[in-house]
Amino acid sequence: MLREPAPLGDGAAPTGHGSGHLGAARRCRFNSMSKEQVVGGVELNVELVARFLELVNGQQLDAALAMVDPAAVLDWSRSEAPDGGIHRGHDAWRAWMSSRWEGLTGATFVTRELIEVPPDRVLVVADMRGTGRASGLEIEALGASVIEVREGSLVRVTLFQTKGEALQAVGLER
């Protein structure tokens, strides 16, 4: 069953924040991640990113990394988390993802929004949620990332602290 994207009535500004800056970008909004929520008309890159996030959330690491270019860059240098930095290649991505699962019970990315940025990028707005294994504290951190896709593989993921920063980085907002 195909579910429609959630309405924008939860405080999010409409496409382009009323300014029309999104131009050719396509936008979908999600309550949570599932392949059932990919709506007709959304480009292949969005579907690829949605599937990747689904695999990561399911801790299907080998399947997720099969979608990532062997030389891909995970730029988490803007993160406030202790594992911030720039991670290159499958081994570094594997170590980073594994550390998330080791430190947090139920670590998941809950996608709020996917924005297609032609020709080769997808802007993701998501919450990182989990419970600290040592502390028992629940965490939820909202962030945005820009994922670059080339020839059907993820080649770069860049984290931003806010959606506004990510929109600026891809030239959709001033």
TIVO-2410 file (N, C-alpha, C; in nm, 3 decimals):
# residues 174
REC num residu      c1      c2      c3 atome chaine
REC   1      M   0.084  -0.118   0.000     N      A
REC   1      M   0.000   0.000   0.000    CA      A
REC   1      M   0.089   0.124   0.000     C      A
REC   2      L   0.062   0.215  -0.088     N      A
REC   2      L   0.140   0.338  -0.099    CA      A
REC   2      L   0.076   0.444  -0.011     C      A
REC   3      R   0.155   0.500   0.080     N      A
REC   3      R   0.104   0.606   0.167    CA      A
REC   3      R   0.156   0.739   0.117     C      A
REC   4      E   0.073   0.840   0.124     N      A
REC   4      E   0.110   0.973   0.080    CA      A
REC   4      E   0.203   1.038   0.183     C      A
REC   5      P   0.284   1.135   0.141     N      A
REC   5      P   0.366   1.208   0.237    CA      A
REC   5      P   0.280   1.279   0.340     C      A
REC   6      A   0.336   1.302   0.457     N      A
REC   6      A   0.266   1.374   0.563    CA      A
REC   6      A   0.245   1.518   0.522     C      A
REC   7      P   0.137   1.581   0.569     N      A
REC   7      P   0.116   1.722   0.538    CA      A
REC   7      P   0.224   1.808   0.601     C      A
REC   8      L   0.239   1.927   0.551     N      A
REC   8      L   0.343   2.017   0.599    CA      A
REC   8      L   0.297   2.099   0.719     C      A
REC   9      G   0.188   2.063   0.781     N      A
REC   9      G   0.129   2.144   0.885    CA      A
REC   9      G   0.195   2.136   1.021     C      A
REC  10      D   0.311   2.075   1.034     N      A
REC  10      D   0.375   2.061   1.164    CA      A
REC  10      D   0.481   2.168   1.189     C      A
REC  11      G   0.463   2.283   1.129     N      A
REC  11      G   0.556   2.392   1.152    CA      A
REC  11      G   0.658   2.409   1.042     C      A
REC  12      A   0.662   2.315   0.949     N      A
REC  12      A   0.758   2.327   0.839    CA      A
REC  12      A   0.707   2.431   0.740     C      A
REC  13      A   0.798   2.505   0.686     N      A
REC  13      A   0.760   2.605   0.586    CA      A
REC  13      A   0.730   2.536   0.455     C      A
REC  14      P   0.645   2.593   0.372     N      A
REC  14      P   0.618   2.533   0.243    CA      A
REC  14      P   0.743   2.535   0.156     C      A
REC  15      T   0.739   2.458   0.048     N      A
REC  15      T   0.852   2.449  -0.043    CA      A
REC  15      T   0.912   2.586  -0.071     C      A
REC  16      G   1.041   2.598  -0.052     N      A
REC  16      G   1.114   2.720  -0.081    CA      A
REC  16      G   1.090   2.829   0.022     C      A
REC  17      H   1.025   2.796   0.132     N      A
REC  17      H   0.997   2.893   0.237    CA      A
REC  17      H   0.931   3.018   0.181     C      A
REC  18      G   0.845   2.997   0.079     N      A
REC  18      G   0.772   3.107   0.021    CA      A
REC  18      G   0.852   3.187  -0.079     C      A
REC  19      S   0.977   3.151  -0.101     N      A
REC  19      S   1.062   3.233  -0.187    CA      A
REC  19      S   1.077   3.177  -0.327     C      A
REC  20      G   1.035   3.053  -0.349     N      A
REC  20      G   1.048   2.994  -0.481    CA      A
REC  20      G   1.188   2.950  -0.515     C      A
REC  21      H   1.279   2.943  -0.419     N      A
REC  21      H   1.419   2.910  -0.446    CA      A
REC  21      H   1.441   2.764  -0.482     C      A
REC  22      L   1.347   2.675  -0.451     N      A
REC  22      L   1.372   2.533  -0.476    CA      A
REC  22      L   1.372   2.499  -0.624     C      A
REC  23      G   1.314   2.581  -0.707     N      A
REC  23      G   1.321   2.562  -0.851    CA      A
REC  23      G   1.290   2.420  -0.893     C      A
REC  24      A   1.390   2.351  -0.951     N      A
REC  24      A   1.370   2.217  -1.004    CA      A
REC  24      A   1.370   2.109  -0.897     C      A
REC  25      A   1.400   2.144  -0.775     N      A
REC  25      A   1.405   2.044  -0.668    CA      A
REC  25      A   1.266   1.985  -0.645     C      A
REC  26      R   1.262   1.857  -0.615     N      A
REC  26      R   1.138   1.789  -0.581    CA      A
REC  26      R   1.143   1.753  -0.435     C      A
REC  27      R   1.027   1.753  -0.372     N      A
REC  27      R   1.022   1.737  -0.228    CA      A
REC  27      R   0.920   1.632  -0.189     C      A
REC  28      C   0.958   1.548  -0.095     N      A
REC  28      C   0.866   1.453  -0.032    CA      A
REC  28      C   0.885   1.463   0.116     C      A
REC  29      R   0.780   1.438   0.190     N      A
REC  29      R   0.785   1.443   0.336    CA      A
REC  29      R   0.745   1.309   0.390     C      A
REC  30      F   0.814   1.262   0.492     N      A
REC  30      F   0.787   1.130   0.547    CA      A
REC  30      F   0.771   1.137   0.698     C      A
REC  31      N   0.679   1.059   0.751     N      A
REC  31      N   0.666   1.046   0.896    CA      A
REC  31      N   0.772   0.950   0.948     C      A
REC  32      S   0.799   0.844   0.876     N      A
REC  32      S   0.904   0.748   0.911    CA      A
REC  32      S   0.947   0.680   0.782     C      A
REC  33      M   1.055   0.607   0.788     N      A
REC  33      M   1.115   0.554   0.667    CA      A
REC  33      M   1.057   0.418   0.630     C      A
REC  34      S   1.013   0.404   0.509     N      A
REC  34      S   0.970   0.276   0.456    CA      A
REC  34      S   0.959   0.288   0.307     C      A
REC  35      K   0.992   0.180   0.236     N      A
REC  35      K   0.986   0.187   0.091    CA      A
REC  35      K   0.844   0.210   0.043     C      A
REC  36      E   0.744   0.179   0.126     N      A
REC  36      E   0.606   0.203   0.090    CA      A
REC  36      E   0.576   0.352   0.078     C      A
REC  37      Q   0.660   0.435   0.135     N      A
REC  37      Q   0.632   0.578   0.137    CA      A
REC  37      Q   0.697   0.653   0.023     C      A
REC  38      V   0.763   0.585  -0.068     N      A
REC  38      V   0.817   0.652  -0.185    CA      A
REC  38      V   0.701   0.675  -0.280     C      A
REC  39      V   0.674   0.800  -0.310     N      A
REC  39      V   0.555   0.839  -0.384    CA      A
REC  39      V   0.587   0.851  -0.532     C      A
REC  40      G   0.493   0.813  -0.617     N      A
REC  40      G   0.512   0.822  -0.762    CA      A
REC  40      G   0.559   0.960  -0.804     C      A
REC  41      G   0.648   0.966  -0.904     N      A
REC  41      G   0.700   1.092  -0.954    CA      A
REC  41      G   0.831   1.132  -0.890     C      A
REC  42      V   0.871   1.066  -0.782     N      A
REC  42      V   0.997   1.098  -0.716    CA      A
REC  42      V   1.109   1.028  -0.793     C      A
REC  43      E   1.217   1.097  -0.814     N      A
REC  43      E   1.326   1.046  -0.894    CA      A
REC  43      E   1.396   0.926  -0.831     C      A
REC  44      L   1.470   0.854  -0.911     N      A
REC  44      L   1.540   0.734  -0.870    CA      A
REC  44      L   1.637   0.760  -0.755     C      A
REC  45      N   1.705   0.874  -0.754     N      A
REC  45      N   1.801   0.902  -0.647    CA      A
REC  45      N   1.733   0.905  -0.511     C      A
REC  46      V   1.613   0.960  -0.503     N      A
REC  46      V   1.540   0.962  -0.377    CA      A
REC  46      V   1.506   0.819  -0.334     C      A
REC  47      E   1.464   0.737  -0.427     N      A
REC  47      E   1.433   0.598  -0.395    CA      A
REC  47      E   1.558   0.525  -0.346     C      A
REC  48      L   1.671   0.550  -0.409     N      A
REC  48      L   1.797   0.488  -0.369    CA      A
REC  48      L   1.835   0.529  -0.227     C      A
REC  49      V   1.824   0.657  -0.196     N      A
REC  49      V   1.857   0.706  -0.062    CA      A
REC  49      V   1.759   0.650   0.040     C      A
REC  50      A   1.631   0.645   0.007     N      A
REC  50      A   1.531   0.589   0.098    CA      A
REC  50      A   1.564   0.442   0.129     C      A
REC  51      R   1.600   0.367   0.028     N      A
REC  51      R   1.635   0.225   0.048    CA      A
REC  51      R   1.761   0.212   0.133     C      A
REC  52      F   1.862   0.295   0.107     N      A
REC  52      F   1.985   0.293   0.187    CA      A
REC  52      F   1.953   0.316   0.335     C      A
REC  53      L   1.873   0.418   0.364     N      A
REC  53      L   1.838   0.449   0.504    CA      A
REC  53      L   1.758   0.336   0.567     C      A
REC  54      E   1.673   0.273   0.490     N      A
REC  54      E   1.597   0.158   0.540    CA      A
REC  54      E   1.692   0.045   0.580     C      A
REC  55      L   1.791   0.018   0.497     N      A
REC  55      L   1.888  -0.087   0.527    CA      A
REC  55      L   1.972  -0.052   0.649     C      A
REC  56      V   2.015   0.073   0.660     N      A
REC  56      V   2.093   0.117   0.777    CA      A
REC  56      V   2.009   0.099   0.903     C      A
REC  57      N   1.884   0.143   0.899     N      A
REC  57      N   1.798   0.130   1.016    CA      A
REC  57      N   1.773  -0.015   1.054     C      A
REC  58      G   1.773  -0.104   0.954     N      A
REC  58      G   1.757  -0.246   0.980    CA      A
REC  58      G   1.888  -0.316   1.014     C      A
REC  59      Q   1.994  -0.239   1.029     N      A
REC  59      Q   2.129  -0.288   1.059    CA      A
REC  59      Q   2.174  -0.394   0.958     C      A
REC  60      Q   2.134  -0.375   0.834     N      A
REC  60      Q   2.177  -0.462   0.725    CA      A
REC  60      Q   2.297  -0.396   0.657     C      A
REC  61      L   2.407  -0.398   0.729     N      A
REC  61      L   2.525  -0.322   0.692    CA      A
REC  61      L   2.583  -0.362   0.557     C      A
REC  62      D   2.597  -0.491   0.530     N      A
REC  62      D   2.654  -0.533   0.403    CA      A
REC  62      D   2.568  -0.488   0.285     C      A
REC  63      A   2.436  -0.501   0.299     N      A
REC  63      A   2.346  -0.457   0.192    CA      A
REC  63      A   2.352  -0.306   0.175     C      A
REC  64      A   2.359  -0.232   0.285     N      A
REC  64      A   2.369  -0.085   0.277    CA      A
REC  64      A   2.499  -0.045   0.209     C      A
REC  65      L   2.609  -0.107   0.248     N      A
REC  65      L   2.739  -0.070   0.189    CA      A
REC  65      L   2.749  -0.111   0.043     C      A
REC  66      A   2.671  -0.208   0.000     N      A
REC  66      A   2.669  -0.244  -0.142    CA      A
REC  66      A   2.616  -0.129  -0.227     C      A
REC  67      M   2.546  -0.035  -0.165     N      A
REC  67      M   2.492   0.081  -0.236    CA      A
REC  67      M   2.588   0.200  -0.232     C      A
REC  68      V   2.700   0.184  -0.164     N      A
REC  68      V   2.797   0.292  -0.143    CA      A
REC  68      V   2.922   0.265  -0.226     C      A
REC  69      D   2.970   0.365  -0.296     N      A
REC  69      D   3.093   0.354  -0.372    CA      A
REC  69      D   3.208   0.321  -0.278     C      A
REC  70      P   3.299   0.232  -0.316     N      A
REC  70      P   3.409   0.193  -0.227    CA      A
REC  70      P   3.495   0.310  -0.179     C      A
REC  71      A   3.501   0.420  -0.254     N      A
REC  71      A   3.582   0.536  -0.214    CA      A
REC  71      A   3.495   0.649  -0.157     C      A
REC  72      A   3.370   0.622  -0.125     N      A
REC  72      A   3.276   0.726  -0.081    CA      A
REC  72      A   3.323   0.794   0.047     C      A
REC  73      V   3.279   0.919   0.063     N      A
REC  73      V   3.315   1.001   0.178    CA      A
REC  73      V   3.191   1.023   0.265     C      A
REC  74      L   3.206   1.000   0.394     N      A
REC  74      L   3.105   1.031   0.495    CA      A
REC  74      L   3.161   1.149   0.574     C      A
REC  75      D   3.111   1.269   0.544     N      A
REC  75      D   3.162   1.391   0.608    CA      A
REC  75      D   3.072   1.425   0.725     C      A
REC  76      W   3.113   1.383   0.842     N      A
REC  76      W   3.040   1.407   0.967    CA      A
REC  76      W   3.116   1.509   1.050     C      A
REC  77      S   3.197   1.593   0.982     N      A
REC  77      S   3.284   1.688   1.051    CA      A
REC  77      S   3.207   1.799   1.122     C      A
REC  78      R   3.083   1.824   1.081     N      A
REC  78      R   3.002   1.927   1.146    CA      A
REC  78      R   2.923   1.872   1.265     C      A
REC  79      S   2.938   1.745   1.292     N      A
REC  79      S   2.863   1.681   1.401    CA      A
REC  79      S   2.914   1.724   1.537     C      A
REC  80      E   2.821   1.732   1.632     N      A
REC  80      E   2.858   1.760   1.770    CA      A
REC  80      E   2.882   1.630   1.847     C      A
REC  81      A   2.863   1.517   1.781     N      A
REC  81      A   2.883   1.386   1.843    CA      A
REC  81      A   3.032   1.352   1.848     C      A
REC  82      P   3.071   1.265   1.939     N      A
REC  82      P   3.213   1.229   1.952    CA      A
REC  82      P   3.272   1.160   1.829     C      A
REC  83      D   3.186   1.103   1.743     N      A
REC  83      D   3.239   1.033   1.625    CA      A
REC  83      D   3.241   1.120   1.501     C      A
REC  84      G   3.241   1.252   1.521     N      A
REC  84      G   3.248   1.344   1.409    CA      A
REC  84      G   3.381   1.331   1.338     C      A
REC  85      G   3.382   1.370   1.214     N      A
REC  85      G   3.505   1.363   1.135    CA      A
REC  85      G   3.472   1.327   0.992     C      A
REC  86      I   3.575   1.303   0.914     N      A
REC  86      I   3.557   1.263   0.775    CA      A
REC  86      I   3.602   1.118   0.763     C      A
REC  87      H   3.511   1.035   0.713     N      A
REC  87      H   3.533   0.891   0.703    CA      A
REC  87      H   3.531   0.853   0.555     C      A
REC  88      R   3.636   0.785   0.509     N      A
REC  88      R   3.648   0.750   0.367    CA      A
REC  88      R   3.654   0.599   0.348     C      A
REC  89      G   3.573   0.551   0.255     N      A
REC  89      G   3.576   0.410   0.217    CA      A
REC  89      G   3.488   0.322   0.305     C      A
REC  90      H   3.464   0.202   0.255     N      A
REC  90      H   3.374   0.108   0.322    CA      A
REC  90      H   3.417   0.075   0.464     C      A
REC  91      D   3.544   0.055   0.488     N      A
REC  91      D   3.589   0.019   0.624    CA      A
REC  91      D   3.556   0.130   0.723     C      A
REC  92      A   3.578   0.254   0.683     N      A
REC  92      A   3.549   0.368   0.772    CA      A
REC  92      A   3.399   0.384   0.792     C      A
REC  93      W   3.320   0.365   0.687     N      A
REC  93      W   3.173   0.373   0.700    CA      A
REC  93      W   3.124   0.262   0.793     C      A
REC  94      R   3.179   0.142   0.775     N      A
REC  94      R   3.139   0.027   0.858    CA      A
REC  94      R   3.169   0.056   1.006     C      A
REC  95      A   3.287   0.108   1.032     N      A
REC  95      A   3.325   0.140   1.171    CA      A
REC  95      A   3.233   0.247   1.229     C      A
REC  96      W   3.201   0.349   1.150     N      A
REC  96      W   3.114   0.456   1.198    CA      A
REC  96      W   2.974   0.404   1.230     C      A
REC  97      M   2.916   0.328   1.136     N      A
REC  97      M   2.781   0.274   1.159    CA      A
REC  97      M   2.779   0.177   1.276     C      A
REC  98      S   2.880   0.093   1.285     N      A
REC  98      S   2.887  -0.003   1.396    CA      A
REC  98      S   2.897   0.068   1.530     C      A
REC  99      S   2.972   0.179   1.534     N      A
REC  99      S   2.985   0.253   1.661    CA      A
REC  99      S   2.851   0.313   1.703     C      A
REC 100      R   2.769   0.353   1.607     N      A
REC 100      R   2.635   0.403   1.639    CA      A
REC 100      R   2.553   0.294   1.707     C      A
REC 101      W   2.558   0.176   1.652     N      A
REC 101      W   2.478   0.065   1.705    CA      A
REC 101      W   2.532   0.018   1.839     C      A
REC 102      E   2.664   0.026   1.857     N      A
REC 102      E   2.723  -0.016   1.985    CA      A
REC 102      E   2.689   0.083   2.096     C      A
REC 103      G   2.686   0.211   2.065     N      A
REC 103      G   2.662   0.313   2.167    CA      A
REC 103      G   2.516   0.340   2.197     C      A
REC 104      L   2.430   0.307   2.101     N      A
REC 104      L   2.287   0.339   2.116    CA      A
REC 104      L   2.201   0.216   2.091     C      A
REC 105      T   2.111   0.189   2.181     N      A
REC 105      T   2.010   0.087   2.158    CA      A
REC 105      T   1.902   0.149   2.071     C      A
REC 106      G   1.861   0.078   1.969     N      A
REC 106      G   1.755   0.127   1.881    CA      A
REC 106      G   1.794   0.247   1.798     C      A
REC 107      A   1.921   0.260   1.764     N      A
REC 107      A   1.967   0.374   1.683    CA      A
REC 107      A   1.900   0.370   1.546     C      A
REC 108      T   1.826   0.476   1.515     N      A
REC 108      T   1.760   0.486   1.385    CA      A
REC 108      T   1.761   0.630   1.336     C      A
REC 109      F   1.756   0.642   1.204     N      A
REC 109      F   1.736   0.770   1.139    CA      A
REC 109      F   1.589   0.775   1.098     C      A
REC 110      V   1.516   0.869   1.151     N      A
REC 110      V   1.374   0.885   1.118    CA      A
REC 110      V   1.363   1.000   1.019     C      A
REC 111      T   1.337   0.966   0.895     N      A
REC 111      T   1.336   1.065   0.788    CA      A
REC 111      T   1.210   1.149   0.795     C      A
REC 112      R   1.230   1.279   0.796     N      A
REC 112      R   1.119   1.374   0.791    CA      A
REC 112      R   1.094   1.422   0.649     C      A
REC 113      E   1.202   1.433   0.572     N      A
REC 113      E   1.190   1.497   0.441    CA      A
REC 113      E   1.303   1.452   0.350     C      A
REC 114      L   1.270   1.429   0.224     N      A
REC 114      L   1.369   1.404   0.119    CA      A
REC 114      L   1.344   1.505   0.009     C      A
REC 115      I   1.448   1.575  -0.033     N      A
REC 115      I   1.435   1.676  -0.139    CA      A
REC 115      I   1.531   1.638  -0.250     C      A
REC 116      E   1.478   1.609  -0.366     N      A
REC 116      E   1.559   1.578  -0.485    CA      A
REC 116      E   1.622   1.708  -0.534     C      A
REC 117      V   1.753   1.706  -0.548     N      A
REC 117      V   1.826   1.823  -0.598    CA      A
REC 117      V   1.898   1.780  -0.725     C      A
REC 118      P   1.834   1.798  -0.841     N      A
REC 118      P   1.894   1.753  -0.966    CA      A
REC 118      P   2.030   1.817  -0.991     C      A
REC 119      P   2.123   1.748  -1.054     N      A
REC 119      P   2.098   1.618  -1.114    CA      A
REC 119      P   2.135   1.499  -1.026     C      A
REC 120      D   2.211   1.521  -0.916     N      A
REC 120      D   2.271   1.405  -0.850    CA      A
REC 120      D   2.272   1.410  -0.697     C      A
REC 121      R   2.188   1.493  -0.637     N      A
REC 121      R   2.190   1.503  -0.491    CA      A
REC 121      R   2.051   1.490  -0.432     C      A
REC 122      V   2.049   1.444  -0.307     N      A
REC 122      V   1.925   1.434  -0.230    CA      A
REC 122      V   1.953   1.497  -0.095     C      A
REC 123      L   1.868   1.590  -0.055     N      A
REC 123      L   1.879   1.652   0.077    CA      A
REC 123      L   1.786   1.574   0.170     C      A
REC 124      V   1.841   1.529   0.282     N      A
REC 124      V   1.766   1.448   0.379    CA      A
REC 124      V   1.756   1.527   0.509     C      A
REC 125      V   1.634   1.541   0.560     N      A
REC 125      V   1.613   1.598   0.693    CA      A
REC 125      V   1.565   1.482   0.779     C      A
REC 126      A   1.638   1.454   0.889     N      A
REC 126      A   1.605   1.335   0.968    CA      A
REC 126      A   1.642   1.356   1.114     C      A
REC 127      D   1.575   1.279   1.198     N      A
REC 127      D   1.610   1.270   1.340    CA      A
REC 127      D   1.697   1.147   1.359     C      A
REC 128      M   1.799   1.160   1.440     N      A
REC 128      M   1.876   1.044   1.487    CA      A
REC 128      M   1.822   1.014   1.625     C      A
REC 129      R   1.770   0.893   1.643     N      A
REC 129      R   1.710   0.855   1.771    CA      A
REC 129      R   1.774   0.728   1.824     C      A
REC 130      G   1.776   0.718   1.954     N      A
REC 130      G   1.827   0.599   2.020    CA      A
REC 130      G   1.831   0.619   2.170     C      A
REC 131      T   1.874   0.516   2.239     N      A
REC 131      T   1.889   0.521   2.384    CA      A
REC 131      T   2.032   0.484   2.417     C      A
REC 132      G   2.099   0.568   2.494     N      A
REC 132      G   2.237   0.541   2.532    CA      A
REC 132      G   2.248   0.411   2.610     C      A
REC 133      R   2.337   0.323   2.566     N      A
REC 133      R   2.353   0.193   2.634    CA      A
REC 133      R   2.403   0.212   2.777     C      A
REC 134      A   2.498   0.301   2.797     N      A
REC 134      A   2.556   0.321   2.930    CA      A
REC 134      A   2.466   0.408   3.018     C      A
REC 135      S   2.410   0.514   2.961     N      A
REC 135      S   2.334   0.611   3.041    CA      A
REC 135      S   2.186   0.579   3.053     C      A
REC 136      G   2.133   0.510   2.952     N      A
REC 136      G   1.990   0.485   2.949    CA      A
REC 136      G   1.909   0.606   2.904     C      A
REC 137      L   1.978   0.714   2.869     N      A
REC 137      L   1.910   0.836   2.826    CA      A
REC 137      L   1.866   0.824   2.680     C      A
REC 138      E   1.744   0.871   2.653     N      A
REC 138      E   1.696   0.875   2.516    CA      A
REC 138      E   1.751   1.000   2.448     C      A
REC 139      I   1.795   0.982   2.324     N      A
REC 139      I   1.846   1.097   2.249    CA      A
REC 139      I   1.763   1.113   2.122     C      A
REC 140      E   1.754   1.236   2.080     N      A
REC 140      E   1.693   1.268   1.951    CA      A
REC 140      E   1.761   1.394   1.901     C      A
REC 141      A   1.823   1.383   1.786     N      A
REC 141      A   1.894   1.497   1.729    CA      A
REC 141      A   1.847   1.517   1.585     C      A
REC 142      L   1.797   1.636   1.555     N      A
REC 142      L   1.753   1.669   1.421    CA      A
REC 142      L   1.871   1.725   1.343     C      A
REC 143      G   1.887   1.678   1.222     N      A
REC 143      G   1.993   1.728   1.136    CA      A
REC 143      G   1.953   1.712   0.990     C      A
REC 144      A   2.039   1.755   0.904     N      A
REC 144      A   2.016   1.742   0.760    CA      A
REC 144      A   2.145   1.697   0.696     C      A
REC 145      S   2.131   1.627   0.587     N      A
REC 145      S   2.250   1.586   0.513    CA      A
REC 145      S   2.222   1.597   0.364     C      A
REC 146      V   2.329   1.609   0.290     N      A
REC 146      V   2.322   1.609   0.144    CA      A
REC 146      V   2.394   1.485   0.098     C      A
REC 147      I   2.322   1.404   0.022     N      A
REC 147      I   2.377   1.278  -0.028    CA      A
REC 147      I   2.395   1.291  -0.178     C      A
REC 148      E   2.517   1.267  -0.224     N      A
REC 148      E   2.549   1.271  -0.367    CA      A
REC 148      E   2.548   1.129  -0.421     C      A
REC 149      V   2.484   1.114  -0.537     N      A
REC 149      V   2.470   0.985  -0.602    CA      A
REC 149      V   2.534   0.992  -0.740     C      A
REC 150      R   2.612   0.890  -0.773     N      A
REC 150      R   2.672   0.883  -0.906    CA      A
REC 150      R   2.660   0.739  -0.956     C      A
REC 151      E   2.601   0.724  -1.074     N      A
REC 151      E   2.586   0.594  -1.138    CA      A
REC 151      E   2.527   0.490  -1.044     C      A
REC 152      G   2.425   0.530  -0.967     N      A
REC 152      G   2.353   0.437  -0.882    CA      A
REC 152      G   2.418   0.405  -0.749     C      A
REC 153      S   2.525   0.477  -0.712     N      A
REC 153      S   2.594   0.454  -0.585    CA      A
REC 153      S   2.605   0.584  -0.507     C      A
REC 154      L   2.597   0.574  -0.376     N      A
REC 154      L   2.622   0.690  -0.291    CA      A
REC 154      L   2.772   0.718  -0.293     C      A
REC 155      V   2.811   0.842  -0.321     N      A
REC 155      V   2.952   0.876  -0.328    CA      A
REC 155      V   2.995   0.973  -0.218     C      A
REC 156      R   2.897   1.042  -0.158     N      A
REC 156      R   2.930   1.135  -0.050    CA      A
REC 156      R   2.805   1.164   0.031     C      A
REC 157      V   2.822   1.166   0.163     N      A
REC 157      V   2.719   1.210   0.255    CA      A
REC 157      V   2.781   1.321   0.340     C      A
REC 158      T   2.717   1.437   0.340     N      A
REC 158      T   2.767   1.551   0.417    CA      A
REC 158      T   2.660   1.593   0.516     C      A
REC 159      L   2.695   1.592   0.645     N      A
REC 159      L   2.603   1.632   0.751    CA      A
REC 159      L   2.604   1.783   0.769     C      A
REC 160      F   2.485   1.839   0.796     N      A
REC 160      F   2.470   1.978   0.834    CA      A
REC 160      F   2.386   1.981   0.961     C      A
REC 161      Q   2.406   2.082   1.043     N      A
REC 161      Q   2.330   2.090   1.168    CA      A
REC 161      Q   2.185   2.131   1.145     C      A
REC 162      T   2.158   2.204   1.038     N      A
REC 162      T   2.021   2.249   1.012    CA      A
REC 162      T   1.984   2.229   0.866     C      A
REC 163      K   1.855   2.224   0.841     N      A
REC 163      K   1.805   2.217   0.705    CA      A
REC 163      K   1.847   2.342   0.627     C      A
REC 164      G   1.844   2.458   0.692     N      A
REC 164      G   1.883   2.582   0.626    CA      A
REC 164      G   2.026   2.577   0.575     C      A
REC 165      E   2.118   2.523   0.655     N      A
REC 165      E   2.258   2.510   0.613    CA      A
REC 165      E   2.268   2.418   0.491     C      A
REC 166      A   2.194   2.308   0.494     N      A
REC 166      A   2.197   2.213   0.382    CA      A
REC 166      A   2.139   2.276   0.256     C      A
REC 167      L   2.028   2.349   0.270     N      A
REC 167      L   1.969   2.418   0.155    CA      A
REC 167      L   2.066   2.519   0.096     C      A
REC 168      Q   2.138   2.592   0.180     N      A
REC 168      Q   2.239   2.687   0.131    CA      A
REC 168      Q   2.350   2.614   0.058     C      A
REC 169      A   2.392   2.502   0.112     N      A
REC 169      A   2.504   2.427   0.052    CA      A
REC 169      A   2.472   2.378  -0.089     C      A
REC 170      V   2.344   2.349  -0.116     N      A
REC 170      V   2.308   2.303  -0.249    CA      A
REC 170      V   2.253   2.415  -0.336     C      A
REC 171      G   2.259   2.539  -0.285     N      A
REC 171      G   2.220   2.655  -0.364    CA      A
REC 171      G   2.071   2.678  -0.374     C      A
REC 172      L   1.994   2.622  -0.282     N      A
REC 172      L   1.849   2.638  -0.287    CA      A
REC 172      L   1.797   2.747  -0.197     C      A
REC 173      E   1.886   2.804  -0.118     N      A
REC 173      E   1.845   2.912  -0.030    CA      A
REC 173      E   1.963   3.007  -0.014     C      A
REC 174      R   1.932   3.131   0.002     N      A
REC 174      R   2.038   3.233   0.016    CA      A
REC 174      R   2.067   3.262   0.160     C      A
***
